[in-house]
Amino acid sequence: MIKDDLSTIILAGGYSRRMGEDKALIPISGIPLLKRTCELAQTVTSQVYIVTPWRERYQEIIPNSCQIIPETYSAEETSPHGALVGLYQGLQQVQTEWVLVLACDLPKLTRTELEFWCQQLDSMGKDQVALVAKSPPIWQPLAGFYHRQCKALFAAYLATGERSFQGFLNQHCVKELTVRDRATLFNCNTPEDLEQI
Ligand SMILES: Nc1nc2c(ncn2[C@@H]2O[C@H](COP(=O)(O)OP(=O)(O)OP(=O)(O)O)[C@@H](O)[C@H]2O)c(=O)[nH]1
């Protein structure tokens, strides 16, 4: 079921150092991991954006209806600033009230689980700015939802020089997302992780 006033941002600007090859392109049942994540997101949101500095690398593999938001960094810098900055840049382009935020490397995520997550948006309090999975005490920032007011909150946070999601989520009114099947949060970071799939 597609949810109104919700879009998805998938972050795909990491270096996959532990994997040794680009995780986003690794085939899972024959489908590149990033494409699989896009297709899953399309089952719950009509707009799916991918934030990455590498448009050319992914343009051919993602579904046509998904849009790439190019992540920028200045000429003096050699790499992106991390996932929080990527999300902040992505949020500038998105108009919906809520944004589902996903890592590209969630090979066990399912449509059923995503639909269960989306239902929880209906019971958010007015003061709550995000609904995010947690493996206490650690937030799982790239599995959850952020309200559009996070744009301004991220701007203020970044202005202090901070870039850690944990710090951001701990200092704002964030609700823990209930995860029905915790296996769906499995991140595929290393070649050994891949063997488990
Ligand atoms: N857009 C964007 N996405 C990022 C950035 N850093 C990490 N990500 C994404 O965030 C998710 C989780 O990334 P990690 O597994 O923590 O980091 P990684 O760089 O991909 O992998 P390692 O190099 O092994 O740490 C993945 O989907 C990454 O593509 C960034 O600077 N920009």
The ligand as an SDF file (V2000), in Angstrom:
LIG
                    3D

 32 34  0  0  0  0  0  0  0  0999 V2000
   24.9970    9.4020    0.4210 N   0  0  0  0  0  0  0  0  0  0  0  0
   25.8740    8.8930    1.3000 C   0  0  0  0  0  0  0  0  0  0  0  0
   25.6740    7.6630    1.7730 N   0  0  0  0  0  0  0  0  0  0  0  0
   26.5750    7.1560    2.6490 C   0  0  0  0  0  0  0  0  0  0  0  0
   27.7110    7.8930    3.0690 C   0  0  0  0  0  0  0  0  0  0  0  0
   28.4080    7.1160    3.9370 N   0  0  0  0  0  0  0  0  0  0  0  0
   27.7250    5.9610    4.0440 C   0  0  0  0  0  0  0  0  0  0  0  0
   26.6180    5.9760    3.2510 N   0  0  0  0  0  0  0  0  0  0  0  0
   25.6130    4.9280    3.0740 C   0  0  0  0  0  0  0  0  0  0  0  0
   25.1430    4.5700    4.3580 O   0  0  0  0  0  0  0  0  0  0  0  0
   24.8860    3.1660    4.4160 C   0  0  0  0  0  0  0  0  0  0  0  0
   25.6700    2.5420    5.5440 C   0  0  0  0  0  0  0  0  0  0  0  0
   27.0220    2.7670    5.2610 O   0  0  0  0  0  0  0  0  0  0  0  0
   28.1660    1.9720    6.0430 P   0  0  0  0  0  0  0  0  0  0  0  0
   28.0260    0.5210    5.8320 O   0  0  0  0  0  0  0  0  0  0  0  0
   28.2070    2.4380    7.4500 O   0  0  0  0  0  0  0  0  0  0  0  0
   29.4670    2.5660    5.3430 O   0  0  0  0  0  0  0  0  0  0  0  0
   30.1020    2.2290    3.9520 P   0  0  0  0  0  0  0  0  0  0  0  0
   30.9960    3.3620    3.6430 O   0  0  0  0  0  0  0  0  0  0  0  0
   29.0730    1.8950    2.9180 O   0  0  0  0  0  0  0  0  0  0  0  0
   30.9660    0.9200    4.2270 O   0  0  0  0  0  0  0  0  0  0  0  0
   32.4060    0.8550    4.9760 P   0  0  0  0  0  0  0  0  0  0  0  0
   33.3880    1.6040    4.1100 O   0  0  0  0  0  0  0  0  0  0  0  0
   32.7250   -0.6050    5.0270 O   0  0  0  0  0  0  0  0  0  0  0  0
   32.2190    1.4840    6.3330 O   0  0  0  0  0  0  0  0  0  0  0  0
   25.2100    2.6150    3.0340 C   0  0  0  0  0  0  0  0  0  0  0  0
   24.0200    2.5690    2.2910 O   0  0  0  0  0  0  0  0  0  0  0  0
   26.1710    3.6440    2.4730 C   0  0  0  0  0  0  0  0  0  0  0  0
   26.1590    3.6990    1.0570 O   0  0  0  0  0  0  0  0  0  0  0  0
   27.9030    9.2100    2.5460 C   0  0  0  0  0  0  0  0  0  0  0  0
   28.8720    9.9120    2.8370 O   0  0  0  0  0  0  0  0  0  0  0  0
   26.9520    9.6570    1.6690 N   0  0  0  0  0  0  0  0  0  0  0  0
  1  2  1  0
  2  3  2  0
  2 32  1  0
  3  4  1  0
  4  5  2  0
  4  8  1  0
  5  6  1  0
  5 30  1  0
  6  7  2  0
  7  8  1  0
  8  9  1  0
  9 10  1  0
  9 28  1  0
 10 11  1  0
 11 12  1  0
 11 26  1  0
 12 13  1  0
 13 14  1  0
 14 15  2  0
 14 16  1  0
 14 17  1  0
 17 18  1  0
 18 19  2  0
 18 20  1  0
 18 21  1  0
 21 22  1  0
 22 23  2  0
 22 24  1  0
 22 25  1  0
 26 27  1  0
 26 28  1  0
 28 29  1  0
 30 31  2  0
 30 32  1  0
M  END
$$$$
